[in-house]
């Protein structure tokens, strides 16, 4: 895979995509609504979303750092 000045491996692209999917699923309104209906708490979507957002933001930051620095560490040490 050709890239401009960045040794980005295909495995890291897959990992970044998977992390993005997991983050999106965590914050997806339809997932929250289905979960709340399953525990008889329908209509409290906004409350739960407010509680989930800080964890989702932290997850996004940590996963972005892992993907960003991981690709370079692996490239520097010749792993994968």
SVG drawing of the C-alpha trace seen along z (x, -y; Angstrom):
<svg xmlns="http://www.w3.org/2000/svg" viewBox="-41 -14 54 24">
<polyline fill="none" stroke="black" stroke-width="0.4" points="0.0,0.0 1.5,-3.3 1.3,-6.2 3.0,-9.6 5.7,-9.5 3.8,-7.3 4.5,-3.6 0.9,-2.6 0.3,1.1 -2.9,2.7 -3.4,4.4 -3.5,1.0 -6.2,-0.2 -8.3,2.8 -7.7,2.2 -8.7,-1.5 -11.8,-0.6 -12.8,2.0 -12.3,-0.6 -14.4,-3.1 -17.2,-0.6 -17.0,0.3 -17.2,-3.4 -20.1,-4.1 -22.0,-1.1 -21.4,-2.3 -23.0,-5.7 -25.7,-4.5 -29.1,-5.8 -30.8,-2.7 -28.6,-0.4 -29.3,-2.5 -33.1,-2.5 -33.1,1.3 -31.1,1.9 -33.4,-0.4 -36.6,1.3 -35.1,4.7 -34.8,3.6 -38.1,1.7 -36.6,-1.8 -37.9,-3.1 -37.9,-6.8 -34.7,-7.5 -32.4,-7.5 -31.1,-11.0 -30.0,-10.2 -28.1,-7.1 -26.5,-8.8 -25.2,-11.6 -23.7,-9.0 -22.1,-7.1 -20.6,-10.1 -17.6,-10.6 -16.6,-6.9 -17.0,-7.0 -14.8,-10.1 -12.1,-8.5 -12.4,-5.4 -12.0,-7.4 -8.9,-9.3 -7.2,-6.1 -7.9,-4.1 -6.7,-6.9 -3.5,-7.2 -2.9,-3.4 -3.5,-3.3 -1.4,-6.4 1.6,-5.5 1.3,-1.8 1.8,-1.9 5.0,-3.8 6.4,-1.6 5.7,1.5 7.3,-0.1 10.4,-1.2 11.0,2.1 10.1,4.1 7.2,6.0 4.5,7.2"/>
</svg>
